[in-house]
Amino acid sequence: MEPCLKFRTSHVIQIISAILILGVAECTVKLSSTLQYQAINCRKHSAVLTEFGAVGDGKTSNTKAFKAAIDSLSKYASDGGALLIVPPGKWLTGSFSLTSHFTLFLHKDALILASQDESEWPQIPPLPSYGRAFSGRFRSLIFGTNLTDVVITGNNGTIDGQGVTWWAKYNSGGFLNVSRPGMIELMYSNQIQISNLTLINSPFTFVHPVYSSDILIQGLTILAPIDSPNTDGIEPDSCTNTRIEDCFIAPGDDCIFVKSGIDQSGIRFGMPTKQLVIRRLTCISPDNAIIALGSEMSGGIQDVRAEDITALNMQAGVSIKTAIGRGAYVNDIYVRRLTLKTAKYVFLMMGNYNKHPDNGFDPKAIPEIHGINYKDMVAENVTYSARLEGISNDPFSGICISNATFTLTAKPNELQWKCTDIVGVTSNVTPEPCSLLTEKGGYACYFPEDKLPIENVQLKTCSAAAA
């Protein structure tokens, strides 16, 4: 039987073309007698996975070997930290947990394969900012909680989530009370680096830092079939001070999904995502957005700065989704130098995204959407320039669009700008915007020039004995 989910031929061609055009991110690794790599912190101690009984044949489970290796190396957390090298081979494993002051390094010919045996995936409680929509959730393949100084890197080694069986079970209604595992999730942690890896076929979200801070994500290639359910690329969730850069993402859902909890659970938890930098990103996801803000935004989203973005086939450039009951805010969003090649919408804002985990949401919890700034944008083969729909008696305000030019598809929608309950300005925008956006000739929308703290983080050149 053929797999029920496939890459579309055009999708594969776009991926290959983009990789050839952009090149593969350099990761500064030399493997001879000495391993060199870039990291936020270097390690005093190192070991190779095979020292703990691992077998790289793609068939033998190495879950116990990963656990034994990390447990052994954790004793060095207070003595300069430790590096675990995953050497060439196919390393089948279930979920495993990391430790503090620790680096997991994948050789370029290393392939971590996620186990298909559900017994190797422990179940953990649901996230508190999302309530009890599920009784539990499978722990991610690579997991950590309450950690400091964690690095997951390599010289473009691969992690394969083998998500096909999980997707098929989900599509047939097989996960009613528990959610699928993601690929990488770090909770309540700080000083995180995830870099220079190829991630494919996650059962659920690929990279999910949650309730964490001081996060650097760079040089990732993320791939999944476009019809693989909920395989968002990178998902900063109630996180502060995050930098995402130099990534190529072609998932089954949004390339970047920014969130902070849902409805009353997210409001009670009250932890926003803020101080987020996204730059030099390439994205392909025909049914989704390059950057999605919400709809799960009940802890708030503030100070997002995105620049130098290229997308080849999208539903939307940047989307903002919310609804009555979400509460909180999406404020101070800045986007510049975005290039779109084929899109249904360039701008998408929805105040009526009425998907709730239950009927207990507060109808008085009205979200605030304010200070949305887009500038220096080019798009071609566009069906709709914008769909901008605020909330009645609660308009989305402070919208600014400047220096933006869109060419239309051969059969564009007759109404290019659909606008309700919004307030803002435009300058030098083609096609002509709706009347709710006042023309302000010669005006340039604001983009902050100061640096966030995460932008000042510099990587060190580290070395260890090679595998």
N, C-alpha and C positions, 0 to 999 in steps of 0.2 A: 504493500500500500504506500502510495506517495504521501509525503508530509502534507497536512492540511493547510499549512501556511507557507507561503513562498515569497521571495523577493520578486517584485515586478522587474521585467527585463530593463525597462527604462530607468528604474530606480538603481539597478546595479551599474548601468552605463554611467549614470550621473555620479555615483560614488567613485567609480574608477577614474572618471575624467577629473573630478575634483581633487582626488589624491594626487594624480599625475601633475595637475596644475600647481597645487599648493605644496607638494612635497611632503615627506614625513617629518614630523617634529624631531629635531635633534635632541638627544638626551645625554650627550657627553659621557659615553661609556666605552671603555677599552677593556677587552677581556684577553689578557695574556696571563702572566703570573700574578698580575694585580688588577683588581676590579676598581674602576673609578666611576663615580656617579655624583650627581648634584642633589643636595638635600638641605633641609632647614637645620639639621644637626647631624654630625657624624657619630659613629659608634666605636667604642673601645674594643668590643668583643664581637666575634662572628662565628657562624656555624653554617653547615650545608644540610639541607633537609634529609639527604641520604644517611647522615650520621645517626638518624633516629629511626631507621628501619624503613624509610619510604621506598617504594618501588614505582618507577616511572613508566609502566607498561600500558597505561590507560585503562586497565581492568582491575587492578588491585586497589582496594580502598586505602587511602592514606590519611583518613580523618584522625586516627590515633597518633600517627606520626607527626602531623601538624600540631596537635595538642601537646604531645611530649616535647617537641622542639620549643614551642613558645613557653611552656611551663618551665623548662630548663633555663631558657634565656632570660626569663623574667627576673631571676635573681641578680641580674646585672643592672637593673633599672637605676639603682643608686650608685653604680660604679661605671659610669660612662655609657650605659646602654648597650644594646645588642642588635646585630644584623643577622637575619636568616635569609640565606640564598636558596632560591629554587632553581636548580640546575636544568640543563636540557632534558626533556622527557615529557611524558604525558601523565600528569599527576591527578588522579581521580580522588575527590574528597567531598565530604559533607561540610556542613557549617563548622567554622572554627573561630575562636575569639583571640584578639590581639591583646597586647599588654603595653604599658607606658614605656617611653624612651626606647622605642623599638622600630626597626625598619624591616619590612618584607620586600625583598628584591627578586624580580623575575628576570632570568637570563632571556635573551632574545629568542632562544629556541625552547623555552619553557612554556608549557601549556597546562594550566590548571583547569580541570574538567569538573563541573559540579555533578555530584552524585544524583542518580535518578531514584535512589532509595529514600523515601520520605522519613524513615526511621533515623536517618543521619542528619535530620533537620529539626532541632529542638523547637518547641513552641514557647513563645514568650508573651507577656501581657500586651494588650493594645496600647498605643501611644496615648498619653493622658489628654493631649490637645485635640484628639479625634473621638473621644468618647467610646461607646460600646457598640459601634456598628458591627464589630466582630468580637467574638469572645476571646480571640487570641490571634497570633500571627506567627508564621514560620520565621525563624531567625535568618538573617541574611547569610550568604555564603561566607563573606568576610565581615566580622562583626566586632564591635568594641563599645564599652560604656564606661564613663567616668575615667577617661584616659587623658594623659598629657604627653605631647611630643610623639606622634605616630606618623610614620612614613610608609606609604605603599607605592613602590616605584619599580623601575626596571629599564631595560633597553628595548622597549616595545614588545616584551613578552605578552602572552595572551591569556585571558581568563574567559572561558566559555561556560555560560550558565546552563547550556543544554535545555533551553526553556520550552522546547516543542511539546513535551508531555505535560508540563504545567499549563501552557496555553490551551491545549486541547481539553484538559480537565476543567479549566475555568470556563471555557466556551460551552461546555456541556452541563454547566451548573454544579460542578463538583466541589466548589469552595463556597459553602453557604455561611459558615460561622468562623472561618479562619482565612486570613489573607496570605497570598503567596509570598515567598521570600524574594528579597532583592539581591543584588550582587554585592554591594559594599554599603554598610551602614555603620556610622559612628555616632553614638549618643552621648550627651552631657560631657563632651570632650573639648579639648583645645590644643592648639598648635598641631594642625593636621596638614599633611601633604599627600596628595594622590596625583601621580604624574607618570607620563611616558609608558603607557600601557595600551594594549588593544583589548577592548571589552566587547564581547559578542553574546547575543541571545540570552539576556537575563530573563528569568521567569517573571520578574516584575520590574520595578525601578532599578536603574543601573547604579547610580551613585547618590546616596542619601545621607548627607550630614544633617543631624537633627539635634536641636537644643545645644548647639556647639558654637565655637568661636575661633577666630584666627585660623582660617582655612585657605589653603592654596591648592587649586586644582588646575593642572596644566598638561598640555601635550597628550591628551587622551584621544583615541579613536574609538567611537562607540557605534556599534552596528546591530540592527535587528530588523526583521521583516516589517514592512510598513503596516501589516495587519496583526502584528503581535500585540496583545492587549496590555495597555498601561505600562509600556516599557519606556517611560520617560528617561531622558539621558542623564541630566544632572539636576538634583532636586534639593536646593538649599531650603531648609525647613526650620523656622524659628532660630535662625543663625545670625551671628553678628561678625562683621569684618571678614568677608569672603572674597577671594579673587579667583575668577575662572578665565583662563586665557589659552589661546593656541590649541583649540580642540576642534576636531571634525566629528560631527554627530549626525547620524542617520538612523533614528530609532522608529518605533511604532507609535510613538506619542510625541509630546512636546520635547524640543531639544533641551531647553532649560525651563523648569517648572518651579516657580518661586511661591512658597506657601508658608502658612503659620497657624494651622488648626482650623477647625470648622465649627460654626454656630456657637452654642453656649459653652461647649467644651473648650474651644479655642479662646473664647472671650475670658473664661475663668482662668485658664492657664496663663494667658496674657504675655506671651513671649513673641515679639515681632521678628521678622527678618529685616535686617537693616545693614547699611554700609556694605553693599554688594557691588563689585566691579566685574563686568563681563566684557572681554575684548578679544579681537582677532578670532572670532568664532565662525565656522562654516557649518551650515545646517541644511539637511534635506529631510522633509517630513510632509508629504503632500496633503495630509488630512489634519495637520496640527500647526502649532505656532513655533516660531523661533524662540521667543521668550514669552511664557505665559505667567501672568501675575494673577494668582487666584485661579478658581474661585475660593479655594480653601485659604482664606486670608484673615481669619477672625482674631488673630493675635496682632495683626497689622503688618504692613510692608512699607518701608521708607528708605529713601536714599539709595536708589538703584541707578548705576551708571554703566551704560552699555555703549560701546563704540567699535567701529571697524568690523561690522558684521556682514557676512555674505550668505545668502540663501538661494538655493537653486530651484526649489519647487515646494511651495508652502500653501497652507490654508490662510495663514495670517503672518504678518511680520511680528508685531508685539500685540498680545491680547491682554485685556483686563476684564476679568469676569467676577461678578459678585451678585448679591441679592439681598433683599430684606431678610433679616435674621442673621446675617453674617456679622454685622457690627464692624467695629474697628475702622481701618483706613488703608488706602493706597495713596501715598503722598510722595512728592519729590522724586519723580521718575525722569531720567534724562537719557535720551538716545540720540546718537549722531553717527553719521557716515555709515548708513545701512544701505546695502545693495540687494535688491530682490529681483530674481529672474523667474517669473511665473508665480502668481499669487492670486488667490480668490479675493482676499482683502489685504490692503496694506495696513490699515488701522482697524482694530476691532475692540470695542468696549461694550460690555453688556451688563446692565443692572438688573436683569431679569433671569439670571441663571439659577432657576429655582430647583436645584437639586439638594435635598436635605437628607441626612441620615435617618431622621424621624420627624414627627410633627411637633416636637417640643421646642422648636426654635422661638425666639422672642420677636414678635412682629414689630416691637419698638426699637430693635437693634438695627439701626440704619447705618450702612457704611458711608464713609466719607472718601470721595475720590477727588484729589486736588493736586495741582502742580505737575501736570503731565507734559513733558517737553520733548518734541521731536524736531531735528534739524538735519540738513544736508543729507537728503535721502533720494535715491533713484530706484525706480521699479519699472519693469517691463512685463508685458503680457498679463495685465491686471484686469480682473473681472469687475471688482468694485473697489473704488478708492478707499471708502471708509464706511463702516457701520458703527455709529457712535450713539448708544442708547443709554442714557442715564436713568435715574429713578424719579418718578413723578413727585414733585415737591421736594426733591433732594437732588438737584442737578449736579452732574460731574462738572467741576469748575477748574479754572486756571489751566485750561488746555492751550498749548501753543505748538503750532506747526510752521516751520519756516524753511525756505529753500528746498522744496520737495517737488520732483517732477516724475510723473507716472505716464507711461504709454500703455494703451489698452489692448486687450485681446481682440481678435477679429470679431467676436460677438460679445461685446461688453454689456453690462447691465445698463439700461437707459438711465436709471437714477443712480448716479455715481456716489453721491454722499447721502447716506440715510442718517439723519441727525434728530434726536429728540432729547430734551432735558439735559442739555450741555451748555456750557459757557466758555468762550475762549477766543483766541485770535489766530490769524494766519498771516503769512507774508511770503510772496513769491512762490505760490503753490499752484500746480497744474495737474489735473483739471481743476476748475474753479470750485472751491469748497462751498459748503452749505451756508446759508445766511446766519445761522447761529454762531458761526465762527467769524468774527469781525476782521475785515482786512486791515492790516496795519503796515503800510508800505515801508520797506527798508528796515524792518525789525528782524532781529535774530534771536531765536529762543535761547534761553540760558542753558549752559552746561558748565558745571563746576570745574575749576582748574586746580583747586587744592587737591592734595593727595590724602586718601584714606590711610589709616595705619598699616593695613595689609599690603599696600603698594610699596612700602618701604622695606619689606622683608626681602633680604638677599640670600640666595642659596650658597652653600659652601661646597667646595670640591672635596669629596670623601673618597677613601680607598680602603680596600680589604683584600685578603687573599682570594683569588678567583676560584669559582667552582671547577 
